[in-house]
Amino acid sequence: MSEPRSLSIPVILGTARKGRTSVHAARLFTHLLERRTGVRSELLDITSLPLPVDDAGEAIKDQTFSAAINAADGLVIVSPEYNHSFPGLLKHVLDSCLSEYIHKAVGLVGVSAGPFSGTRVVQSLLPVMRELGLVTIFWDINIGQVGTVFSEDGRLLDDAVVRRSDRFIRELIWMSKALRYGREHVTIDEEAAERAASVPCPVCGTAMTHHADKIVPAAAPSEAEVVMAAARACSGCGAQDATLASMPATEV
């Protein structure tokens, strides 16, 4: 009997500001996830992504980031609070993908230098997560007065963060497992199952399960048409795939 596939849950560090203290929180959660049996994680730092600023959306897709999100079963986003919201560069990066996110779990970690503990950054991120197709777990981590939680060199000063993270990580792992099973074994609905042709996995040849559609309005060639991103997953090797197809807007 083959060993079960590890869950991939990368951590996105959502700020490029110099002297950012939230990098310590992102490294901590990467470490805490890697300590869990059957979970692998990596830190995705948005400062390392060579994304242009003269365009936006999937037109600026970075293949390294896209591949990491496509292979992920869940995500953690660590973001500081900037002026009652989250950094604009984080939004720029998140918008560079779409089908890669659909029906995957995400946990949010808000970081703040002040007393509000990053609650407002989490609040601002919630509608964005929904629009991307991510499924937000109902536990958040809020780290306020971050300068008292981590030293300047990143040493953890308050172990309570680790204790509070346990339920957050367990819920994220559960949701990641449940959604992966759904992507790989449950078709979107009976109509789609009858209409959609079987798509073989490009890696192992197993038939891929159609698990999601999402409208991509910016890609439509005319107002009378819409473009649908169809997401599929392979139950054999876990590979994921997405295709774009245009259709009359009246059929949506």
Order of alpha helices (4+ residues) and beta strands (2+ residues): beta-beta-alpha-beta-beta-alpha-beta-alpha-beta-alpha-beta-beta-alpha-alpha-beta-beta-beta-beta
